[in-house]
């Protein structure tokens, strides 16, 4: 590994946003487990009852002529299946996580509105943008008055 690459990696790790990202990933994983439990333990049982199946996660289509009663039995026998019940649960997980993130971002934006942009200093003569501490315009070379903002 190149020495400059190691130094660059050290600088990258020391930045605050890397730690923020790591914390976000860890909290996101924990939140994902909560949502998965909510979907599989709270949402799917009543939905399965309405659809006439007690356990939605056990809905599958076997891709073999061997008869099986449950998804667990099919997996145990190594029978390929299309486990559409698990897919439905995963889709509910995704929608709930996306909605929860939407609500969190919406609340955050209401509590912490974006900062208003700082007005730019313009040269009073040519109207180009200039540095805040400039004494002469870099574009038209005019001397700037002390209070031109």
Buried (B, 14 or more C-beta within 10 A) or exposed (E): EEEEEEEEEEEEEEEEEEEEEEEEEEEEEEBEEEBBEBBBEEBBBEBBEEEEBEBBBBBBEBEEEEEBEEBEBBBEEEBEBEBEBBEBBBEBBEEBBEEBEEEEEEEEEEEEEEEEEEEEBBBEBEEEEBEEEEEEBEEEEBEBEEEBE
